[in-house]
Amino acid sequence: MNIELLAPAGSPEALDAAIGEGADAVYLGLKDFNARLRSTNFTYAQFEGAMRSLRRMGKKVYVTVNTVFEQREADRMYQLLKYLANHEPDALIVQDFGIIALCKSEFPNLRLHASTQMNIASARGANALSRHGVSRVVLARELSLEELRSIKTETNLELEVFVHGALCISVSGICLFSSFLGGKSANRGMCTQACRRLYHKSDRSEGNSGYYFSSNDLQLLERVPDLAAAGIKALKIEGRMKSASYVGAVVSAYRLVVDAVSGGDEDEIRRCIEQGQEILRNDFARPKTQYLIGGVDSFSHTEAQRRKEHKKDEQNEEEKLHVKIDWLNPAQDGGTGISLGIILKIKFDGGERLALVTPPMGVKLSARDSVRIHHSDDSGRISQKLTFAEKGNGGYWISAPEGSIGDHVYLIQTKEMRKRYAPVITQTPAGKGPGRERTPFPQITLTSNESGRNKKNEPFPEELYVAVSRPEDFYILQSSRPKRVMLPLSRKNARYLLSDNKPVLPFKPAEMIITLDPWFPQSIAGYENAVMADEIRQLIEKGYHHYVVNNPGHFSMLRDFDKIKLIAGPWLYTFNSWSLSYIASLGVHGFISPLENNRQNLERTCSEVSGVRGAASVQKQLRKKFFITVFAWPPLFSIRDNLSHTINFNSFTDNTDESFLLTTSPEGSAVYPNKYFSIIDKIPFLKEAGFGRFIIDLSGPVLKKSNYKDLMRSFSENARVIQPLPHSSRFNWKDGFYKN
């Protein structure tokens, strides 16, 4: 099997470097709708010129259209897709289900690859997308080699994995951190890398600060032979924000090893790995990790074995499963490059402001090198090209128009690194770009919620739904009973609900909705070791028939079960009517609005549709199908590891005194804001607009009875008193996404 080496092209210069060093394919973005909007990207003229040249060279071009789009942007998305359909790149890398639906309906010639932002971590997820025309999936980065092998045995889709570059600490595609702090959504290409900032333990005592969620960079050069043997089709290098010299160096290292693996000589493979490692020592990036490729804190196969053997208790099982975390680096301020230490002194020489730094042994500095200065309080980062660099007593004096004593300095590029490559784009056509057409309205077929004609048997009646973390919390809800309760399907909760010895719960199975986690890895989703499918089968037998699905793989797993009714969860990102049409076609009975959504977009999404029974009828029905979260502690990011072994606190603050809560368990870790999201006071307006199902999500911090009573009092009073809850956040509800 020939392995494809896929390189980033964040700029025409990076494209030159990637092709010059032997990449088989490149991925690039245009000016809109891609997950790296802060990179240079390509004009339409440059894209068309690159397409001409790369076709002649026999190289492939993948265009990133890997963000979600709002309803107001539907026309622009349609115009972009039509433009790309006319130029036919080798594939589009997409995240939004609406793009899949649009392409299937209007542009069937476009080949589609599922972005890692789509959070595909199982063969079930891959196969679910295959049925809708997706030919390749870029798998989530959190998977082990064992899981990758298992996925390949259960799907015919092409599989692509990241092998080098920056890591997101969050599970792929389900991070709200940057969006919650200011509307700059990772799902919109605007991530501010808030996870790499300086944080403080709540007591703010000396030494109680660090970059607690700053991860090292991925490097799987040594694992290329294993990935090839596992049947992986494409090896992807991250770095559309990186320099051409970085791209060139990394491509050259992986090219050596990929070619050696294709040759099959083990001695040559070892030699090329060593040579590649030497090249990558100078890639001016962060320290390296193999992340979770060697194993994870997963419970899947061990859980299945435990059920068979019944030999070990849960505590011993967790100790056995825990894998040492070597990918977090709290001492690292998120910077890339070779550390030159901190600024020790500042002086002025002939009107030029100079700073004293102490490079490590063997590192020489000169004018035209590039450095990045990180302010010691993490308030900002500045990149600059040196106009002066001279060795003196105690280190090097370098030009520093900005920067203060104590700031950290990194060398990010030397003048010798600026290797010149033959330009790929030799001719630049006119590049007219997309036209001005309007997108057609999608057809949306809605599934009836009613059981026959008896509304009393309707599984999802209008009014209030409350989500909690544990079955024990149901007793707290008795003081003010909601219409339905919602519970996440964790290992512990599943065992509790399936136990024959549990106390009588205050809610019947028909009054409960089981929520499936968006993180759906092969370890619990695989066809052979279907741990979750087995649990759900048992739950259905006990009368639990209602489920919230949050991953494409959930549909694949649940389609063989009778009696069940599904709600599309917020992590399916139904931000537009085309994504609604895609999800509706899978037979759901309702949609939970994405947590990042805003009122204007929600109402537009429900309005710009058509159907066989008339647009007005469908619009009204759509609003009846929506569940709107009116209160929550949104999970800002989730991590596929138990950080309790590494981080010894559960609350922390940032430099603006925003506070956060860290929760840990054997199944993973998550960070929540201490400031809750609330639009409870907007319920009367939402009812007037035709929405009738509302969720109070209390599944974050530990639930207290007094807090629940206060909250429900506010909920009931809001029928008369319209005022926001104190100390709450609107998230994006009022202002929407940040608009650059």
Beta strands, then each sheet from edge to edge (+ up, - down):
strand 1: 4-8
strand 2: 25-29
strand 3: 60-65
strand 4: 91-94
strand 5: 112-114
strand 6: 134-138
strand 7: 158-165
strand 8: 199-201
strand 9: 209-210
strand 10: 217-219
strand 11: 234-237
strand 12: 288-289
strand 13: 338-342
strand 14: 345-349
strand 15: 352-357
strand 16: 370-374
strand 17: 381-385
strand 18: 389-392
strand 19: 395-399
strand 20: 408-413
strand 21: 463-467
strand 22: 484-488
strand 23: 512-515
strand 24: 546-549
strand 25: 565-568
strand 26: 591-592
strand 27: 626-632
strand 28: 637-639
strand 29: 651-653
strand 30: 659-665
strand 31: 668-673
strand 32: 677-678
strand 33: 693-697
sheet 1: 12+ 10+ 7- 6- 5- 4- 3- 2- 1- 11-
sheet 2: 9+ 8- 29+ 30- 31+ 28-
sheet 3: 13+ 20- 16+ 17-
sheet 4: 14+ 15- 19+ 18-
sheet 5: 25+ 24+ 23+ 22+ 21+ 33+ 27+ 26+
sheet 6: 25+ 24+ 23+ 22+ 21+ 33+ 27+ 32-
end
